[in-house]
Amino acid sequence: MTLPVTICKVTPDDLSALLLFSQKTFFDAFYHLNNPCDMRAYASRFFTEEQLLTEMSNPLSHFYFAFINNEITGYIKLNFGDAQSDVKDAESLEIERVYVSKYHQGKHIGRQLLDFAIQTAIIERLKYIWLGVWDQNDRAIKFYQDYGFEHFGQHDFMLGDDLQVDLLMKKVLPDFC
């Protein structure tokens, strides 16, 4: 069942809500698949008020919440230009994070957030959109493949002391000549 969401840009006033929601969805998604110490070490570094405020202060990075009936159901982080983690191509957009509350899985919120990212890239007249996804996350990989994303590389990802691999996937956007 698809429930339409309202997507709104996250502001510094939303910092506490972003911190709580990002921690919760990250742990819900990956805690059962990883060493708890590695999860806590990663979160203590990347899911803090200071870190999120630094990311939000970058004019080339934008966070957005997805709401249903004023409840946060998901979020996405988009990076442009030099804010991108790997590619740093002025003609691309990175989806650095996209998470949906476990209570709202199956309502196509992730699809709506991905559609929002693609539309944002099209409006900005970018050539492609890309992301990194854990190579063990088969469900997410299939989701992105169904959206037309193709594997184009990989990078190492440190989760605490655990060296993991993210597949890099991209989707070429329509040309507007």
PEJO-V800983 format. One record per residue. N is the residue number from 1. RES is the residue in one letter. PHI is phi in radians with two decimals (* if undefined). Layout:
BEGIN
N:RES:PHI ; N:RES:PHI
END
This chain:
BEGIN
1:M:* ; 2:T:-1.65 ; 3:L:-1.90 ; 4:P:-1.16 ; 5:V:-1.92 ; 6:T:-1.79 ; 7:I:-1.92 ; 8:C:-2.28 ; 9:K:-1.17 ; 10:V:-1.40 ; 11:T:-1.99 ; 12:P:-0.97 ; 13:D:-1.15 ; 14:D:-1.64 ; 15:L:-0.96 ; 16:S:-1.09 ; 17:A:-1.13 ; 18:L:-1.10 ; 19:L:-1.06 ; 20:L:-1.09 ; 21:F:-1.19 ; 22:S:-1.17 ; 23:Q:-1.08 ; 24:K:-1.06 ; 25:T:-1.23 ; 26:F:-1.11 ; 27:F:-1.18 ; 28:D:-1.04 ; 29:A:-1.34 ; 30:F:-2.18 ; 31:Y:-1.04 ; 32:H:-1.23 ; 33:L:-1.87 ; 34:N:-2.36 ; 35:N:-1.17 ; 36:P:-0.98 ; 37:C:-1.13 ; 38:D:-1.17 ; 39:M:-1.10 ; 40:R:-1.13 ; 41:A:-1.09 ; 42:Y:-1.12 ; 43:A:-1.10 ; 44:S:-1.19 ; 45:R:-1.73 ; 46:F:-1.88 ; 47:F:-2.02 ; 48:T:-2.20 ; 49:E:-1.02 ; 50:E:-1.06 ; 51:Q:-1.14 ; 52:L:-1.15 ; 53:L:-1.13 ; 54:T:-1.07 ; 55:E:-1.12 ; 56:M:-1.17 ; 57:S:-1.35 ; 58:N:-1.33 ; 59:P:-1.16 ; 60:L:-1.74 ; 61:S:-2.16 ; 62:H:-2.42 ; 63:F:-1.81 ; 64:Y:-2.39 ; 65:F:-1.66 ; 66:A:-1.84 ; 67:F:-2.08 ; 68:I:-2.23 ; 69:N:0.87 ; 70:N:1.15 ; 71:E:-1.82 ; 72:I:-1.22 ; 73:T:-2.02 ; 74:G:-2.96 ; 75:Y:-2.69 ; 76:I:-2.48 ; 77:K:-2.11 ; 78:L:-1.99 ; 79:N:-2.12 ; 80:F:-1.97 ; 81:G:0.83 ; 82:D:-1.23 ; 83:A:-1.36 ; 84:Q:-1.17 ; 85:S:-1.35 ; 86:D:-2.18 ; 87:V:-1.26 ; 88:K:0.92 ; 89:D:-1.71 ; 90:A:-1.09 ; 91:E:-1.78 ; 92:S:-2.33 ; 93:L:-2.25 ; 94:E:-1.75 ; 95:I:-1.64 ; 96:E:-1.44 ; 97:R:-2.49 ; 98:V:-2.59 ; 99:Y:-2.36 ; 100:V:-2.23 ; 101:S:-0.95 ; 102:K:-1.07 ; 103:Y:-1.34 ; 104:H:-2.07 ; 105:Q:-1.10 ; 106:G:1.49 ; 107:K:-1.79 ; 108:H:1.13 ; 109:I:-1.21 ; 110:G:-1.03 ; 111:R:-1.09 ; 112:Q:-1.17 ; 113:L:-1.17 ; 114:L:-1.16 ; 115:D:-1.05 ; 116:F:-1.07 ; 117:A:-1.10 ; 118:I:-1.13 ; 119:Q:-1.09 ; 120:T:-1.06 ; 121:A:-1.13 ; 122:I:-1.14 ; 123:I:-1.04 ; 124:E:-1.39 ; 125:R:1.04 ; 126:L:-1.53 ; 127:K:-1.48 ; 128:Y:-2.74 ; 129:I:-2.16 ; 130:W:-2.51 ; 131:L:-2.79 ; 132:G:-1.97 ; 133:V:-2.41 ; 134:W:-0.96 ; 135:D:-1.13 ; 136:Q:-1.64 ; 137:N:-1.67 ; 138:D:-1.03 ; 139:R:-1.09 ; 140:A:-1.19 ; 141:I:-1.03 ; 142:K:-1.11 ; 143:F:-0.98 ; 144:Y:-1.21 ; 145:Q:-1.09 ; 146:D:-1.07 ; 147:Y:-1.54 ; 148:G:1.62 ; 149:F:-1.36 ; 150:E:-2.17 ; 151:H:-1.15 ; 152:F:-2.35 ; 153:G:2.98 ; 154:Q:-2.73 ; 155:H:-2.55 ; 156:D:-1.34 ; 157:F:-2.39 ; 158:M:-1.65 ; 159:L:-1.83 ; 160:G:1.13 ; 161:D:-1.76 ; 162:D:-1.69 ; 163:L:-1.39 ; 164:Q:-2.06 ; 165:V:-2.13 ; 166:D:-1.81 ; 167:L:-1.41 ; 168:L:-1.67 ; 169:M:-2.26 ; 170:K:-2.40 ; 171:K:-2.22 ; 172:V:-1.36 ; 173:L:-1.66 ; 174:P:-1.02 ; 175:D:-1.57 ; 176:F:-1.91 ; 177:C:-1.34
END
